[in-house]
Amino acid sequence: MLKRRVTVFLLGAVIALFVGFAGQPGHAQGSPKAVTLLLCPFGCGPLAGDTILMNQMILAGTPVTLLPQETPGYVYNLREMANKKRWKRTIFGTEDVLIQLGFWGGTPELKEFLPEKVAIKFKLLYGEAWWGQGKFFITFDPTIKSIADLKGKRISIGLRGQSDWGVFSRLFLEYGYGITPKNSDIRHLTPAALTQQLIDGVTDANISAFGGEPTMTFKNWLIPGLLRKLEAAANASGKKLYYLGVSKEAVDKLNKKFGTTWLHLELPPGTLPLQTEPLSVAVNRGFKAVHPEFSEEAAYNVVKAVAKIGPKMRELHALWKLWSPELMLHGLSDENVHPGAKRAYVELGWWDKVKNYPPVTYPGN
């Protein structure tokens, strides 16, 4: 039934696109009018948000629009983008760290999640959010004071095909704190199931999520429903919710080992529900990305459209409340940006901002 709904939705979108674009001039030769956008499982924030974006692009008559497509997750997206058939006409949702870990595919550290190497220096279009899931843990047990105390415990994390819910949390547990499936009960579950396990008391700790952005005002933070569910369970039971932070030392250790660009943040008390103490976390930057062979004209038009529609999108979907020019640009550089996207940023007068932010780097940069 879910596949049928998605198929019907996409068919309607395609029909709307053909109607909306009929007779519109100005499309460059070989530049697609509609571009497939690989996203995440049904119910995830980007899927809903980018569906609204698609509608707004159609209404605005932009030269190109996006066709959001449900996928099993960002790990799937990375592996799918190794397919040459995707290179010229597909945009995908991803993260800086996941692209970097693609170069580790097939190694002992990553083969459980990425059986094959995906050593492609994908080009970035724009940033969409900073993601915290998988880089902090939650427990109701007052005797568990830190992530190190989770050794030997029951720990519920995301699926292996989910980058920040599953892969990243495993890497932090193992290479940051020495916690592995051999010495602890690590369970890979869906976000809903792992949340319910903690509420039911059948696991000792789990991960949860938040979304942030680079202005660092700590006002525009995305608190997902699963974290609100834990908040409600704590209030109903009278139990205290304890946050377990990932230390800066652990973040630096993993970045050094894997050549990744996780960012370390300290969240002030009250940033997350029932958070009474400062919380040390890592975040990775979420992006829309493409293969270097992707159409330059399409990349240009997508970035120009997002820059134009972004302010309106803030009022239409919760995830887009994070939107800002700074978020779109954070992590971009001359080496990793798609040429069409850079052309758009230069025309907008925004490109000089990138020098203020640490860039996403790939092996060999």
C-alpha positions in Angstrom: 0.0 0.0 0.0 2.9 2.4 0.9 4.6 1.8 -2.5 1.3 2.3 -4.3 0.8 5.7 -2.5 4.3 6.8 -3.4 3.9 5.7 -7.0 0.6 7.5 -7.4 2.1 10.6 -5.8 5.0 10.6 -8.2 2.8 10.0 -11.2 0.7 13.0 -10.3 3.8 15.1 -9.8 5.1 14.1 -13.2 1.8 15.0 -14.8 1.8 18.4 -13.0 5.3 19.0 -14.2 4.5 18.4 -17.8 1.5 20.7 -17.5 3.4 23.4 -15.6 6.4 23.4 -17.9 4.6 23.3 -21.2 5.6 26.1 -23.4 8.1 27.6 -20.9 11.2 28.8 -22.7 14.8 29.0 -21.5 15.7 25.4 -20.7 19.3 24.7 -21.6 20.0 21.8 -24.0 20.3 18.6 -22.0 19.2 20.2 -18.7 16.4 18.1 -17.1 13.2 19.8 -16.1 12.4 17.3 -13.4 15.1 15.7 -11.2 14.8 12.6 -9.0 15.6 13.3 -5.4 16.6 10.3 -3.3 15.6 10.9 0.3 14.8 8.6 3.3 12.1 6.3 4.7 8.4 7.4 4.6 7.7 9.7 7.6 11.1 11.3 7.7 11.3 15.1 7.8 13.1 15.7 4.5 10.6 13.6 2.6 7.7 15.7 3.7 9.5 19.0 3.5 10.9 18.4 0.0 7.5 17.3 -1.2 6.2 20.8 -0.2 9.3 22.3 -1.8 8.4 20.4 -5.0 4.9 21.9 -5.0 6.2 25.4 -4.4 8.7 25.0 -7.3 5.9 23.9 -9.6 3.7 26.8 -8.5 6.6 29.3 -9.0 7.3 27.8 -12.5 11.0 27.3 -11.8 13.0 25.9 -14.7 13.6 22.7 -12.8 11.9 21.0 -10.0 12.6 18.0 -7.7 10.8 14.7 -7.5 11.2 13.4 -4.0 11.6 9.6 -3.8 11.3 7.5 -0.6 14.4 5.3 0.0 15.5 3.0 2.9 17.9 5.7 4.1 21.1 7.7 3.4 23.3 4.6 3.3 21.2 3.2 0.5 21.4 6.6 -1.3 25.2 6.5 -1.2 25.4 3.0 -2.6 22.7 3.7 -5.2 24.7 6.8 -6.4 27.6 4.5 -7.4 25.3 3.5 -10.3 26.3 5.4 -13.4 22.6 5.6 -14.6 22.0 8.0 -11.6 24.9 10.4 -12.3 23.4 12.9 -14.7 19.8 13.2 -13.4 19.7 12.4 -9.7 20.1 14.5 -6.5 20.4 12.7 -3.2 20.1 13.5 0.4 23.3 12.7 2.3 25.7 13.9 4.9 29.3 15.1 4.9 30.5 12.2 7.1 28.7 9.6 5.1 30.3 10.6 1.8 33.7 10.5 3.6 33.0 7.1 5.0 32.2 5.8 1.5 35.9 5.7 0.9 36.1 3.2 3.8 33.5 0.9 2.3 34.6 -2.8 2.4 37.1 -2.2 5.2 36.8 -4.1 8.6 35.5 -0.9 10.2 32.7 -0.3 7.7 32.0 -3.5 5.7 29.0 -4.3 8.0 27.3 -1.2 6.7 29.1 -0.4 3.4 30.2 -3.7 1.9 31.7 -1.9 -1.1 33.8 1.2 -1.4 32.0 4.2 -2.8 35.1 6.4 -3.5 33.4 9.2 -5.3 34.0 12.9 -4.5 30.4 13.9 -4.9 29.6 17.6 -5.4 27.5 19.5 -2.9 24.5 21.7 -3.8 23.3 23.1 -0.5 23.1 22.3 3.2 19.7 21.4 4.7 20.3 20.7 8.4 22.8 19.8 11.1 21.9 16.3 12.5 22.6 15.2 16.1 21.1 11.7 16.1 23.5 8.9 17.0 25.9 11.2 18.7 24.2 11.3 22.1 22.4 8.7 24.2 19.4 8.8 26.6 18.6 6.7 29.7 16.2 6.5 32.6 18.9 4.8 34.8 20.5 7.2 37.3 23.5 4.9 37.8 24.6 5.4 34.1 26.6 8.5 34.2 28.3 8.5 30.8 28.5 6.6 27.6 31.4 4.6 29.0 29.0 3.2 31.5 27.0 1.5 28.8 29.6 -1.3 28.3 27.7 -4.5 29.1 24.3 -2.8 28.9 21.4 -3.1 26.5 21.7 -0.4 23.9 19.1 0.3 21.2 20.3 2.2 18.1 19.1 2.6 14.5 19.2 0.3 11.5 22.4 -0.5 9.7 21.1 1.2 6.6 20.5 4.5 8.5 23.6 6.6 8.6 23.3 8.8 11.7 20.8 6.5 13.6 22.7 3.3 13.0 26.2 3.6 11.5 27.5 6.7 13.3 26.2 5.6 16.7 28.0 2.2 16.3 31.3 4.0 15.3 31.1 6.3 18.3 30.4 3.4 20.6 33.2 1.3 19.3 36.0 3.7 18.4 35.1 6.3 21.0 34.4 4.1 24.0 35.3 0.5 23.2 31.7 -0.7 23.3 31.0 -3.4 20.7 28.4 -6.2 20.0 30.9 -8.6 21.6 30.8 -6.9 25.1 27.4 -5.3 25.0 23.8 -6.0 23.8 23.6 -3.6 20.8 20.2 -3.7 19.0 19.6 -2.3 15.6 16.0 -1.2 15.4 13.8 1.4 13.7 13.6 4.8 15.4 10.1 4.1 16.7 11.0 0.7 18.0 14.2 1.8 19.8 12.3 4.6 21.4 9.6 2.3 22.6 12.1 -0.1 24.0 13.5 2.5 26.4 10.0 3.5 27.5 9.1 -0.1 28.2 12.3 -0.7 30.1 13.6 -3.5 27.9 16.7 -1.6 27.0 19.0 0.5 29.2 19.8 3.3 26.8 19.0 4.5 23.3 19.7 7.3 20.9 17.4 10.0 19.8 17.5 13.0 17.4 17.5 16.7 16.9 18.2 19.1 14.0 20.2 22.3 14.2 21.7 25.0 12.1 24.9 27.1 12.1 23.7 30.5 13.5 24.3 29.0 16.9 21.6 31.0 18.6 20.1 27.7 20.0 16.7 29.0 19.2 16.0 27.2 15.9 16.3 23.6 17.0 14.2 20.8 15.5 12.9 18.5 18.2 11.4 15.4 16.6 8.3 13.6 17.8 10.3 10.6 19.1 12.2 12.8 21.6 8.9 14.4 22.6 7.5 10.9 23.2 10.4 10.2 25.6 9.7 13.6 27.3 6.0 12.6 27.7 6.9 9.2 29.1 9.3 10.7 31.6 6.6 13.2 32.8 4.0 10.5 33.0 6.1 8.1 35.0 7.9 10.6 37.2 11.3 9.2 36.0 14.1 11.6 35.2 15.5 11.6 31.7 19.3 11.5 31.6 21.3 12.7 28.5 24.7 11.0 27.8 27.0 13.2 25.7 29.7 12.4 23.3 32.9 14.0 24.5 35.0 16.4 22.3 37.9 13.9 22.8 35.8 11.1 21.2 34.8 13.4 18.3 38.4 14.4 17.7 39.4 10.7 17.9 37.0 9.6 15.2 37.7 12.6 13.0 41.4 11.8 13.1 40.8 8.0 12.4 38.3 8.3 9.6 39.2 11.7 8.1 35.7 12.9 8.9 34.3 16.3 9.7 31.9 15.8 12.6 31.5 19.1 14.5 31.5 19.2 18.3 28.9 21.4 20.1 27.9 21.9 23.7 24.2 22.4 24.0 23.1 24.8 26.9 20.6 23.4 29.4 17.1 23.6 28.1 18.0 23.1 24.5 16.5 19.6 24.4 13.4 18.5 26.4 14.1 18.0 30.2 17.8 18.8 29.6 19.1 20.2 32.9 22.9 20.1 32.3 25.1 21.2 29.4 25.3 18.4 26.8 28.4 17.6 24.7 27.4 16.3 21.3 28.6 15.8 17.7 26.7 16.9 14.7 27.1 16.1 11.0 26.0 18.4 8.2 23.2 17.2 5.9 23.4 18.1 2.2 21.8 17.7 -1.1 24.5 16.4 -3.4 25.1 15.1 -6.9 27.7 13.3 -9.0 30.2 15.6 -10.8 28.6 14.7 -14.1 25.2 16.1 -13.0 23.8 18.9 -15.2 25.4 22.2 -14.5 22.3 24.1 -15.6 20.1 22.0 -13.4 22.4 22.5 -10.4 22.3 26.2 -10.9 18.5 26.3 -11.2 17.9 24.2 -8.1 20.1 26.3 -5.9 18.5 29.5 -7.2 15.0 28.1 -6.6 15.9 27.0 -3.0 17.4 30.4 -2.3 14.3 32.1 -3.5 11.7 29.8 -1.9 13.6 29.1 1.3 12.1 32.0 3.3 8.6 31.0 2.4 9.3 27.3 3.3 10.1 28.4 6.8 6.4 28.9 7.3 5.3 25.7 5.6 7.3 22.9 7.3 9.1 22.5 10.6 12.4 21.3 9.1 12.6 24.4 7.0 12.6 26.7 10.0 16.3 25.9 10.1 16.8 27.4 6.6 19.2 30.3 6.1 21.8 31.2 3.5 24.4 30.3 6.2 23.0 26.8 6.4 23.0 26.4 2.6 26.7 27.4 2.4 28.2 25.9 5.6 30.8 23.4 4.5 31.0 24.3 0.8 34.3 25.1 -0.9 35.7 25.5 -4.3 36.8 21.9 -4.2 33.5 20.3 -3.2 30.7 22.5 -4.6 29.1 21.7 -8.0 30.1 24.4 -10.5 26.4 25.2 -11.3 25.7 25.6 -7.6 28.7 27.9 -7.2 27.5 30.0 -10.1 24.2 30.5 -8.4 25.8 31.5 -5.1 28.1 34.0 -6.9 25.0 35.6 -8.6 23.2 35.8 -5.2 26.2 37.5 -3.7 26.6 34.8 -1.0 29.7 32.9 -2.1 32.2 34.9 0.0 30.5 33.6 3.1 32.0 30.1 2.7 35.4 31.2 3.8 33.9 31.6 7.3 33.1 27.9 7.7 35.1 24.7 8.0 34.8 22.9 4.6 33.8 19.3 3.9 36.9 17.5 2.8 37.4 14.2 0.9 40.5 12.0 0.7 43.0 13.6 -1.6 41.7 17.2 -1.1 
